[in-house]
């Protein structure tokens, strides 16, 4: 007999999937009906595993380019020109800085704006309120801590791609990260013409080399003790929820890094009949046709979809 106690726990590395669905469809169900179905699936679930991508922060109001960038990075546009890099926060981070003083001049500013000082949590709070009473866990590729700020306990969050609060050895020579928010604030105060003074440049305490943000941009990304502890909790949650009534609630995940949330969610739903997939995205909410009624994909303004689903759940609570 199959013994549940010996069941292998699903690790994050086994969860990841590169399998592209070949039967994607944009469901043509009318919007109100889709909201109804999504709310119904969530209402019936005991577990909700949220998978959040960049689209969630954007839907909640986070800005990275255009007017916001012009207003907040004018100093850097003056030093470096507006060229291909100084257009938005994402591109700016990749500028080939001439020295560490310049690199940290920009990155401290960027990390504060995109992380510690970012507060777009009203939408996150609306969602968390609507999910009250569910067993919840968040798998997120965002580095901006917005769900945590909105009140979701850190123990229920696995932020796989790093954090705007943390720095690490650039070469990943030792498996530790360092909270740099206060250092970033000092840099912010001391910066002139895009540069910070040399004495504020962080150095690796082990090899003496350069430091970098703890963001997964190359193979030197450090998965520290906290990362592994979060991975362990995620794995435990996953092992429990695949045996229960579960909704995989995917928020704003496109095709930039589909192997971390999008494809794995499809695979899990395919393999477990008790799992349902609710996918919200402005324009990438296509779902595999083979999942039939167990998948709801809503292509719409995601902030609105979240508010509408939350309202539906509330209605049902009262009834
Ligand atoms: Zn080092």
Boltz pocket constraint, residues with backbone or C-beta under 6 A from the ligand:
constraints:
  - pocket:
      binder: B
      contacts: [[A, 169], [A, 170], [A, 171], [A, 172], [A, 173], [A, 174], [A, 204], [A, 205], [A, 206], [A, 207], [A, 208], [A, 209], [A, 210]]
      max_distance: 6.0
